Amino acid sequence: MTNELVAETQKNSLRLRDSINSFLKDYNKEKGYTFIISNTGSDNLLYADKAYDITQEIVNGLNAKYIPATKK
């Protein structure tokens, strides 16, 4: 029973988070914010303009640093 409750709670939390993220995406089309920051919860950054996504740069940098080290 406890596992079922945990699973249901996680499912509801994900559904709520997805709903909030979807709303923020639409809301921001009109407002044009670069960032939307939360002051509660574990998700501090609720929305960020894709122009500020540096994920691929970080992955490329880590790969460039890692590849030479593995060839030694």
C-alpha positions in Angstrom: 0.0 0.0 0.0 2.8 2.4 0.8 4.5 1.9 -2.5 1.3 2.6 -4.3 0.8 5.8 -2.4 4.4 6.9 -3.2 3.9 6.1 -6.9 0.6 8.0 -7.0 2.1 11.0 -5.2 5.0 11.0 -7.7 2.6 10.7 -10.6 0.6 13.7 -9.3 3.7 15.8 -8.7 4.9 15.2 -12.2 1.5 16.0 -13.6 1.4 19.2 -11.6 4.9 20.2 -12.6 4.1 19.5 -16.3 1.0 21.6 -16.0 2.9 24.5 -14.5 5.7 24.3 -17.1 3.2 24.3 -19.9 1.3 27.3 -18.4 4.6 29.2 -17.9 5.6 28.6 -21.5 2.4 30.0 -22.8 2.3 32.8 -20.3 5.8 33.8 -21.3 4.9 34.1 -25.0 3.1 37.4 -24.0 5.4 38.5 -21.2 8.8 37.8 -22.8 10.7 37.1 -19.6 14.2 35.7 -19.9 13.9 33.8 -16.6 11.1 32.9 -14.3 12.4 32.0 -10.8 10.6 30.3 -8.0 11.1 31.3 -4.4 9.9 27.9 -3.0 10.4 24.2 -3.7 13.3 22.4 -5.2 12.9 23.9 -8.7 14.4 27.3 -8.4 14.4 28.1 -12.1 11.0 27.5 -13.6 11.6 28.9 -17.0 14.7 30.0 -19.0 14.9 31.3 -22.6 16.5 28.6 -24.8 19.1 31.2 -25.8 20.7 30.7 -22.4 20.9 26.9 -22.6 24.6 26.1 -22.6 24.2 22.4 -22.2 25.7 21.4 -25.5 28.7 23.7 -24.9 29.3 22.0 -21.6 29.0 18.5 -23.1 31.4 19.5 -25.9 33.9 20.9 -23.4 33.7 17.9 -21.2 34.1 15.5 -24.2 37.1 17.5 -25.5 38.7 17.2 -22.1 37.9 13.6 -21.6 38.8 12.2 -25.1 42.5 13.2 -24.9 42.8 11.7 -21.4 41.4 8.3 -22.6 43.9 8.1 -25.5 46.9 8.0 -23.1 
